[in-house]
Amino acid sequence: MSAAPAPLPVSFWSLGWRSLWRDWRAGELRLLLIAVTLAVAALTSVGFFADRLQNGLQRDARALIGGDAVISSDNPPAPAFAEQARALGLQTVQTLGFPTMGRARDADGGAAKLVALKAVAPGYPLRGSLRVAPGPDQPDAPTQAIPAPGTAWVDAALLVQLDLKIGQPLLLGDASFLLDRVIVVEPDRGGGFMSFAPRVMINAADLAATGLVQPASRLNYRLAVAGDDAPVKRFADWAQAQIDKPGVRGLRLESLEGGRPEMQQTLARAEKFLNLVALLAALLSAVAVAIAARGFAQRHLDDCAMLRVLGLSQGAMARAYAFEFLVIGLAASALGVALGWAVHHVFVLLLAGLVESALPAVSVWPALLGLGMGLTLMVAFGLPPVLQLAQVPPLRVIRRDVGQLKPATLAVLGLGVAGFAALLLAASRDLVLGGIAVGGFAVAVAVFALISWGAVKLLRASVNESTAPRALVLATRQLSARPAYAVVQISSLAVGLLALVLLVLLRTDLIASWRNATPPDAPNRFVINVQPEQAEPFQQALQAAGVAKYDWFPMIRGRLVTVNGSAVVPEQYASDRAQRLVEREFNLSHSAQPPEHNQLVAGRWTPDEADGLSVEEGLAEELGFQLGDRLGFDIAGQVVERRITSLRKVDWSSMRVNFFVMFPVAQMSDVPVTYISAFRAPDGNLQFDNALVRQFPNITSVDMSQTIAQVQRVLGQVIRAVEFLFGFALAAGLVVLLATITATRGEREREFAVLRAVGAGSKLLRNVQRIELLGVGLLAGFVASLVAMAVGWGLAKYAFQFSWQPPLLVPLLGSLSGGVLALAAGWWGLRSVLNTPVIETLRKAAT
């Protein structure tokens, strides 16, 4: 019996460095490096931007709400709030805001416009900087002053809309104000595109002279306080305790979310879209790493068998390859972090204007997450097949049929996938989004494997070798000769195509659905307070001006007072939003037919059902309403009680007239009503609004043109950012396709060499390769498209909350695209297979 060979006198790290240098020069690690770099760059670019954005919003929170804490109410806050703040050494200032009509004198044209009037006291603003200019398009400067008595500061837009200039008078109620300054920056104004009315700011001492504050006025009082953090915290805790007391209504303590909810919503949706594309890039990169690592291990089997013969131990070999992969993973991760840091600056430029001020510096957390993601990719998907090289027996040197790679054990694969999925969920910052993306891909892999296995079996049984073309017979034999590898190849290709199809759907249909939620041709005028006797003349005026399509609904003011016979108490609801909803008056309406732009999601709408009630599904969920519940509303002193018979889905961003609660009846003669209308004003008719207000002076007309324009501008910015990141995921998908096709290059070379040696021509073998690639691509594209449609529908419905119907042509186009991409990737990755001399291929196979 011969003695075992003496161990090689070489350390694992020395062997690892030498292997790394050799494999890098040979191009063995390039696909791995590219895949990991793309994944880390996509995730960290979004992470850096989201981190800076969040830190910037937190930093600017005080300026955005005008103080360190703000008490907001519909009535003057109790003096105890200001007294408590002063007792704690805090500064205080109170403002009052409400919508009203501003107008020019008849001598100046007499134009009228809805304005957002704000009365401020000395000391305003406590936080942030108010900037004003002496006129439109003139340099602005910060100021600590407020409008002098008898003067008004206004937005530049109001001067244009009323055709006024600085120095001319503006009429507000019973008073006249001299236009003195143009407001450029108002720190606590709130959201840009939701503050639709131009601002008018006056001195609080002038408010009484206007006569605008009436018992029915919809006012918003804001008591802002500022000071050191500790007393501000004590004041906020004390104020919240007062607000939570039984019987206290209409008060709330404002936070950043309360100050800028619409900006938070816009940025949150933008971040979701960016995160989704980044997640797809990471998932694709995981597939590419797994395929490339397995191909790497397959090509090194013979080298490792020789090292075992020379005496290298299994432990040293395993440590050497682990060292090599960890070094390349760390390098790729660092490169990805650097690339992500550079790319996030593009997002900052593309999304300029969503954030008012300069963003703070990046933190270290996105970089650490990127490094962890890259190393996890290598450990979870790269190392399992490579570590099997340490188990290659020395006997493989003389017997090539032993020591083949085995599938990774479920324990190793499960642990790696679980860690990778956990990191993806953390990176997504949204469990629903991450769960649908990661879970959808996990289910897709199982579905693809099952369909691929069945397709290979069906193909082998359906091809008649005696009548079918020779190329098709050979292609079928090649696929069925190694069914396990065919399943892996088709499944891997389908996963790559799944992400690519999903990206295309995201780029086209999903984003189009988001854009269409607020279309550019949406109604741009909302008119309220149309009296019943004005209903017919008002509609005639619209038709005379060329407005053929408009929303027209009665509007009733009512407060929810009972649910199933029990009195409603705000304290019985846990969330602040629910408490605010039951404290406020609702805008109710009635109609025999459901609004055409609302979707019925539960129950049944029965026209003229006297005891029926239709409720918006979000309100029902927030307040815990169910079909069959009885709701009682106090309408002008009388309680009207009805049973919930249907739930509706309402798109509040549609710029249409919508209501939380509707009665399914054509007439409600026993309650006071006014009417609300929404329509698109005729283009080019500059006097339309003025003529309408002159004919119906009591109405309030809200011009939403700037709102819609700014919404579309914001959507355009976000879509450009998503399209930019789309390139990363597209590159990752192409890497997967290339890795999948080229993984079988060694086997194809040997098989084709044998066929050429026995007389098969190059044309026949080229057709065999094309048929095999085309068949694999068509099948993978078809099943990937079906799954992509399902995942896309789930993302649209549950992650982005808008409706989307997948195009029916997607499976056909996906199949064709899969076939074309497979042929292209096969030509690029396998072009040397048919060109390698037969004797060279056979010599390699024999050694």
Secondary structure, DSSP 8 states (H G I E B T S, - for coil): --------S--HHHHHHHHHHHHHHTTTTHHHHHHHHHHHHHHHHHHHHHHHHHHHHHHTHHHHHTSSEEEEESS---HHHHHHHHHTT-EEEEEEEEEEEEE--GGGT--EEEEEEEEE-TT--SSS-EEEESSTTS--EEES----TTEEEEEHHHHHHHT--TTSEEEETTEEEEEEEEEEE-TTS--TTT--S-EEEEEGGGHHHHT---TT---EEEEEEE--HHHHHHHHHHHHHHHTSTT--SEEEE-HHHHSHHHHHHHHHHHHHHHHHHHHHHHHHHHHHHHHHHHHHHHTHHHHHHHHHTT--HHHHHHHHHHHHHHHHHHHHHHHHHHHHHHHHHHHHHTTTSSSS------SHHHHHHHHHHHHHIIIIIHHHHHGGGG--GGGGT-TTSS------HHHHHHHHHHHHHHHHHHHT-HHHHHHHHHHHHHHHHHHHHHHHHHHHHHHHH--TTTS-HHHHHHHHHHHHSHHHHHHHHHHHHHHHHHHHHHHHIIIIIHHHHHHTS-TTS--EEEEEE-GGGHHHHHHHHHHTT---EEEEEEEEEEEEEETTEE--GGG-SSHHHHHHHHS-EEEEE-SS--TTSEEEEE---TT-TTEEEEEHHHHHHHT--TT-EEEEEETTEEEEEEEEEEEE--TTS-S---SEEE--S--TTS--EEEEEE---TT-TTHHHHHHHHSTT-EEEE-HHHHHHHHHHHHHHHHHHHHHHHHHHHHHHHHHHHHHHTTHHHHHHHHHHHHHTT--HHHHHHHHHHHHHHHHHHHHHHHHHHHHHHHHHIIIIIS-------TTHHHHHHHHHHHHHHHHHHHHHTTTTTS-HHHHHHHHH-
